[in-house]
């Protein structure tokens, strides 16, 4: 089997970039639609849904890489149920402390949606809530974390237990299910909020597919196919943009394009050999640190942005502020610095001490001086 699973610092950097794009999509732009400024920013920055699709593809790749590596390196004495248990424990230790800290804090602050629907948020099923009621709420961004948590619950069973010859077909099947169910929900059921777990198997599955081809030693062939397909898909997207814009088919195709482009960025990052780009961007210590705390950045940004806007608007309405303090760039910088501060404090003082417990749940046994598989 291929020995290509390795830690790439640059993936932390692009994880941070993906989170920034999602934040811009959630916070919006302080220009009205139709203005030159709005259209210019909208064209130049592929924010929002592109960032989310990119993030899901990256998540699928990183998490499945760990499991494929465990499957490849299993030795006598290692058991699949033990690997699944340790995988789930490590995911729980990494993700749940900060999540429940925020949920409890917002509950105590009186956030209505948590008082009305506490069990959806306590059980990581808020995506089902959004799908059921088909409306927005102040914690809508948590749906993607729910989708990923549900994905983590089933992924190890498939990667570890499905026969190797059938793995490829299972992954391609999952991608097809993601595309098909999304189309059915939007076109047949007429529901725009396609937030159920299986609606995103195409994005997540694309990342898993790349990890699979690494696992079987055909990484280069897969990368060549993606490099060929991307220009073709972009051309088709350009040709179909006017005809299918706003339709269910057009939206699904657009999301598929975002996923493919996200995968292309991941492939480019992993294979980048430019020393200057590596030094000043991909392996930049500041960018890598922000990538490490990107989970907290995503987790806290929506609530911080919402509360900041609410209290700042109230203050602004009763005080005369200079233009510089009301400029959208200044407001963005202040909010983003607050998010970075909270995420950093959370990572260093809440998450990291608990992350250290992951050492007790290594995937494989440490035998014969061999380092255990960990993530």
C-alpha positions in Angstrom: 0.0 0.0 0.0 1.0 3.6 -0.6 2.8 5.4 2.2 1.6 8.9 1.2 -0.5 9.8 4.3 1.5 12.5 5.9 0.9 15.7 7.9 0.8 18.8 5.6 1.1 22.1 7.3 -0.4 23.9 4.3 -3.8 22.2 5.0 -4.1 24.2 8.2 -3.6 27.4 6.2 -6.3 26.5 3.6 -8.6 25.4 6.5 -8.3 29.0 7.8 -9.0 30.5 4.4 -12.1 28.3 4.0 -13.3 29.5 7.4 -12.8 33.1 6.4 -14.9 32.6 3.3 -17.7 31.0 5.4 -17.6 33.9 7.8 -17.9 36.5 5.0 -20.9 34.6 3.8 -22.6 34.5 7.2 -21.8 38.1 8.2 -22.6 39.4 4.8 -21.3 42.5 3.1 -22.2 46.0 4.3 -23.2 47.1 0.8 -26.7 46.7 -0.7 -27.2 44.2 -3.5 -26.9 45.8 -6.9 -24.3 48.4 -5.9 -20.9 48.3 -7.6 -19.1 47.6 -4.3 -21.3 44.6 -3.6 -21.0 43.1 -7.1 -17.2 43.6 -7.1 -16.7 41.9 -3.8 -19.2 39.1 -4.7 -17.2 38.4 -7.9 -13.7 38.6 -6.4 -14.3 36.7 -3.2 -16.0 33.2 -3.6 -17.5 33.4 -0.1 -20.2 31.6 1.8 -21.3 28.4 0.2 -18.1 27.8 -1.7 -16.1 28.0 1.6 -18.5 25.6 3.2 -18.3 23.0 0.4 -14.5 23.4 0.4 -14.5 22.9 4.2 -16.6 19.7 3.9 -14.4 18.2 1.2 -11.3 18.9 3.4 -13.0 17.4 6.4 -13.9 14.2 4.5 -10.3 13.9 3.2 -8.5 14.6 6.6 -10.7 12.3 8.7 -10.9 9.4 6.3 -7.1 9.6 5.8 -6.6 8.8 9.4 -8.9 5.8 9.1 -7.4 4.5 5.9 -3.9 4.8 7.5 -5.2 2.8 10.5 -6.6 0.1 8.2 -3.3 -0.1 6.3 -1.1 -0.3 9.4 -3.2 -2.7 11.4 -1.2 -5.5 12.9 -1.9 -8.6 14.9 -3.5 -7.6 18.2 -5.3 -4.6 16.7 -9.0 -4.9 16.5 -11.5 -3.0 14.4 -14.0 -2.3 17.1 -11.2 -0.8 19.3 -10.1 1.5 16.4 -13.8 2.6 15.9 -14.1 3.3 19.7 -10.9 5.2 19.9 -11.7 7.2 16.7 -15.0 8.3 18.2 -13.5 9.1 21.6 -10.8 11.2 19.9 -13.4 13.1 17.8 -15.5 13.7 21.0 -12.5 15.0 22.9 -11.6 17.4 20.1 -15.0 18.8 19.3 -17.5 18.5 22.2 -15.9 20.6 25.0 -15.9 23.9 23.2 -19.3 23.1 21.5 -21.1 22.4 24.8 -19.3 25.4 26.5 -20.9 27.7 23.9 -24.3 26.0 24.0 -24.5 26.3 27.8 -23.3 29.9 27.8 -25.9 30.9 25.2 -28.6 29.0 27.0 -27.8 30.9 30.2 -27.8 34.2 28.2 -31.4 33.3 27.3 -31.0 32.5 23.6 -34.6 31.6 22.6 -33.8 28.8 20.1 -31.9 26.9 22.7 -34.8 27.1 25.2 -37.3 26.0 22.5 -35.3 23.2 21.0 -32.6 22.2 23.5 -32.4 18.5 22.5 -31.6 19.2 18.9 -28.5 21.1 20.0 -27.5 18.7 22.8 -27.6 15.8 20.4 -25.9 17.4 17.4 -29.1 17.1 15.3 -29.7 20.8 14.7 -29.5 20.1 10.9 -32.7 18.0 11.3 -34.3 21.0 13.0 -33.4 23.4 10.2 -34.6 20.9 7.6 -37.9 20.3 9.5 -38.8 24.0 10.0 -37.1 25.3 6.9 -36.3 28.7 8.5 -33.2 30.5 9.7 -32.2 30.9 13.4 -29.3 32.5 15.4 -27.4 29.1 15.5 -28.0 28.0 12.0 -24.3 27.5 11.3 -24.2 24.6 13.7 -26.0 22.4 11.2 -22.7 21.8 9.4 -21.1 20.6 12.6 -24.1 18.2 13.1 -23.7 16.8 9.6 -20.0 16.2 10.3 -20.7 14.6 13.7 -23.2 12.2 12.0 -20.7 11.5 9.3 -18.0 10.6 11.9 -20.4 8.1 13.5 -20.7 6.0 10.4 -17.5 6.6 8.5 -15.2 4.3 10.5 -17.5 1.3 10.1 -17.5 1.6 6.3 -13.7 2.2 5.9 -12.7 -0.6 8.3 -15.3 -3.2 7.5 -16.2 -2.9 3.8 -14.0 -5.3 1.7 -11.3 -3.4 -0.1 -12.6 -4.3 -3.6 -16.0 -2.8 -2.7 -14.8 0.4 -1.0 -14.5 2.4 -4.2 -18.1 1.5 -5.2 -19.4 2.4 -1.8 -17.7 5.9 -2.0 -19.0 6.6 -5.5 -22.4 5.4 -4.4 -22.3 7.8 -1.4 -21.5 10.7 -3.8 -24.4 9.8 -6.0 -26.7 9.6 -3.0 -25.6 13.1 -2.0 -26.4 14.5 -5.5 -29.6 12.6 -5.9 -31.1 13.4 -2.5 -30.2 17.0 -2.9 -32.0 17.2 -6.2 -35.0 15.3 -5.0 -35.4 17.5 -1.9 -35.1 20.8 -3.8 -36.9 19.9 -7.0 -39.6 17.4 -5.9 -40.1 18.3 -2.2 -39.5 22.0 -2.9 -37.4 22.5 0.2 -34.5 24.9 -0.1 -32.8 24.0 3.2 -31.1 20.7 2.2 -29.4 20.2 5.5 -29.8 16.5 6.2 -26.6 14.3 6.6 -27.0 12.5 3.3 -27.5 15.7 1.3 -23.8 16.4 1.8 -22.3 12.9 1.0 -21.1 14.3 -2.3 -18.9 16.9 -0.7 -17.7 14.7 2.1 -17.4 11.7 -0.2 -15.2 13.6 -2.7 -12.6 14.1 0.1 -12.9 10.4 1.1 -12.4 9.4 -2.5 -9.1 11.2 -2.7 -7.9 9.6 0.6 -9.0 6.2 -0.9 -6.8 6.6 -4.0 -4.0 7.5 -1.7 -4.6 4.3 0.3 -4.5 2.1 -2.8 -1.4 3.8 -4.2 -3.1 5.5 -7.1 -2.9 9.1 -5.9 -1.2 10.4 -9.1 -3.7 8.9 -11.4 -6.6 10.4 -9.4 -5.0 13.8 -9.4 -4.4 13.7 -13.1 -8.1 12.9 -13.7 -9.2 15.8 -11.5 -6.8 18.2 -13.3 -8.4 17.1 -16.6 -12.0 17.3 -15.3 -11.8 20.8 -13.7 -11.3 22.8 -16.9 -14.1 20.8 -18.6 -16.5 21.4 -15.7 -15.7 25.1 -15.6 -16.4 25.4 -19.3 -19.7 23.5 -19.0 -20.5 25.7 -16.0 -19.9 28.8 -18.0 -22.1 27.5 -20.9 -25.0 26.5 -18.5 -24.8 29.4 -16.2 -27.5 31.5 -17.9 -29.8 28.7 -18.8 -29.9 26.9 -15.5 -29.3 29.7 -13.0 -31.6 29.6 -10.0 -33.0 26.1 -10.9 -32.4 23.0 -8.7 -30.2 21.5 -11.3 -28.1 24.7 -11.6 -27.7 25.0 -7.8 -26.6 21.4 -7.4 -24.2 21.7 -10.3 -22.8 24.9 -8.8 -22.3 23.2 -5.5 -20.6 20.3 -7.2 -18.3 22.7 -8.9 -17.4 24.3 -5.6 -16.5 20.8 -4.2 -14.4 20.0 -7.2 -12.6 23.3 -7.0 -12.0 22.7 -3.2 -10.6 19.3 -4.0 -8.3 20.9 -6.6 -7.0 23.4 -4.0 -6.3 20.5 -1.6 -4.4 18.6 -4.3 -2.4 21.7 -5.2 -1.6 22.4 -1.5 -0.4 18.8 -0.9 1.8 18.8 -4.0 3.1 22.4 -3.8 6.9 22.5 -4.1 7.4 26.3 -4.3 9.7 27.1 -1.4 8.6 30.8 -1.2 4.9 29.9 -1.2 5.6 27.3 1.4 7.6 29.5 3.6 5.4 32.6 3.5 2.0 31.1 3.1 1.5 27.4 3.6 4.0 27.0 6.4 3.6 30.4 7.9 3.4 30.0 11.6 0.6 32.6 12.1 -1.6 31.1 9.3 -0.9 27.6 10.7 -1.9 28.7 14.2 -5.2 30.2 12.9 -5.8 27.0 11.0 -5.4 25.0 14.2 -8.0 27.2 16.0 -10.3 27.2 12.9 -12.8 25.0 14.7 -13.3 27.6 17.4 -13.3 30.4 14.8 -16.2 28.7 13.0 -18.0 27.7 16.2 -18.0 31.2 17.8 -18.1 33.6 14.8 -21.9 33.6 14.3 -22.9 34.3 17.8 -20.1 36.9 18.3 -21.1 38.6 15.1 -24.8 38.6 16.0 -24.4 40.0 19.5 -21.8 42.6 18.3 -24.1 43.9 15.6 -27.1 44.1 18.0 -25.3 46.1 20.7 -23.3 48.2 18.3 -26.4 49.2 16.3 -28.1 50.2 19.6 -25.1 52.2 20.7 -24.7 53.8 17.2 -28.3 54.9 17.2 -27.9 57.0 20.4 -24.4 58.3 19.8 -22.8 60.3 17.0 -19.8 58.3 15.8 -17.1 59.3 13.3 -17.3 57.7 9.9 -14.2 55.6 10.5 -15.9 53.8 13.4 -19.0 53.0 11.3 -17.1 51.9 8.2 -17.8 48.2 7.3 -14.1 47.4 7.1 -13.5 48.7 10.6 -16.5 46.7 11.9 -15.3 43.6 10.2 -11.8 43.9 11.6 -13.1 44.5 15.2 -15.5 41.5 15.0 -12.9 39.3 13.4 -10.3 40.2 16.1 -12.9 39.4 18.7 -13.5 36.0 17.1 -9.8 35.3 16.9 -9.3 36.2 20.6 -12.2 34.1 21.8 -11.2 31.1 19.6 -7.5 31.4 20.8 -8.5 31.5 24.5 -10.8 28.6 23.9 -8.1 26.6 22.1 -5.4 27.2 24.7 -7.4 27.0 27.9 -10.4 24.8 27.2 -9.7 22.6 24.2 -5.9 21.9 24.5 -6.0 20.4 28.0 -8.8 18.0 26.9 -7.1 17.3 23.6 -4.2 15.9 25.6 -6.4 13.1 26.7 -6.5 11.8 23.1 -3.2 10.1 23.9 -5.1 7.5 25.8 -7.0 6.5 22.7 -4.5 5.8 20.0 -5.9 3.9 17.0 -3.2 1.1 16.9 -1.1 -0.5 19.7 2.4 0.8 20.2 4.4 -2.3 19.5 8.0 -3.0 18.5 8.9 0.7 18.8 6.4 1.6 16.1 4.6 4.9 16.6 0.9 4.6 17.0 -1.4 6.1 14.5 -2.9 9.3 15.8 -4.5 12.5 14.6 
